[in-house]
Amino acid sequence: MSANLKSYIQKSMGFKKEVKPLLHETYSSSLIDWMKEHAFRLNVEPLTFYLAEEFGFCYGVDRAVELAYESRKMFADKKIFLTSEIIHNPRVNAVLREKGIEFLSLNNEKLVEDNFKQIQSDDVVIIPAFGTTTQELDKLRDIGCTLVDTTCGSVMNVWKRVSRYGKDGFTAVVHGKYDHEETRATCSRVTQYTHGQYLVVRDLEQARYVCRFILGEINKETLLSYFSKEALSPNFDPDRDLKKIGCANQTTMLSSDSIEIADRIQEAMVKRYGRENIDQHFRHFDTICSATQERQDAVRKLIEQKMDLYLVIGGFNSSNTGHLVEMASEYGPAFHIQDPSDVISKDEIRHKLPYVKDIHITRDWLPKGRVKIGVTAGASSPNRVIEEVMKRVIEAAELRMPPFVSTALSEGKS
């Protein structure tokens, strides 16, 4: 750790009791608590909402947001920065801005020199749940500011794996999005080592190109032309760097895809080098976080109940939310929305389309008659927003909350 660094904080600063009521007031939901006690279901004839059994804030997000609130309490007279959005949820980030916390970058942007010029040694900088790159961390240490590191433990587990790959001369093939903060941070752990190399593959199709190169079906020029330069480590040479591969993944990717990508690459390496030599050429550890897996499994349970449509709530730039939408959209209309304002009316809904970045308005989204609505949310979505979305749908459909539910909520009963 740099001698210039005043303080490096990763744990509670002793203000949990003080910030807990603030967090509860801002993000909790009596309706969600009620649904958990009533089979995760809410019937508002002719609509029935089916809430996934796992959804919303995960442990890593809870911890990150709590530490940000504690930082504001601990350093009340200090200037506080976040290197980027603490999580991919507009509501949460807006509240932190209201508390006077400034953001150095937005929308997955890389930090540049001008960002660091804003920071003084007396300031406090919060590292978000996604982590930050080793290069950015070194610059912050050189400034000598106080760092509050909220990096998720699951992300740090991936870093340990890819660091080992880099140290042992294995190229890290990372299933992820090369422009995502987490993946950039992960790849930077590989290039700490002199011969550390990485390649980021977005999907099964990109993995197929890697396999084709391993098997000698395409040359390196073809492979390099297929990938963005940002997906490759500097001076990446497929002839040299794809002889020894270690697979890993961004923690929020679709788990089934991550497993299949690793299996396909392993199969190609076996064909190229023989099963007896595979340990010298291939390694793999499943680094999908448990919360991501649980939310994906819960969507599969909703699918088994044959919903008429799905509402998936989360920031439009949230990777794990996007994958929940992709799963659900294979089995019915699935609408990725950020908050209740996206439910324009019973006739129109604003949502992000699966697999692409386009925001779209769909008409006649809510069928007439009895409708089973599956509801879930990404790991960065507060319960309060989920409640507001369901209430907005009820309002848009010109319905009213059942009296017994309203009474229970007003009395604070579960």
Buried (B, 14 or more C-beta within 10 A) or exposed (E): EEEEBEEBBEEEBEBBEEBEEBBEEBBBBBBBBBBBEBEBEBEBEEBBBBBBBBBBBBBBBBBBBBBBBBBBBBBEEBBBBBBBBBBBBBBBBEBBEEBEBBBBBEEBEBBEEEBBEEBEEEBBBBBBBBBBBBBBBEBBBEBBBBBBBBBBEBBBBBBEBBBBBBBEBBBBBBBBBBBBBBBBBBBBBBBEBEBBBBBBBBBBEBBBBBBBBBEEEBEBEEBBEBBEEEBBBEEBEBEEBBBBBBBBBBBBBBBBBBBBBBEBBBBBBBEBBEEEEBEEBBBBBEBBBEBBBBBBEBBEBBBEEEBBBBBBBBBBBBBBBBBBBBBBBEBBBBBBBBBBEBBBBBEBBBBBBBEEEEEEEBEEBBBEEEBBBBBBBBBBBBBBBBBBBBBBBBBBBEBEBBEEBEEBBEEEEE
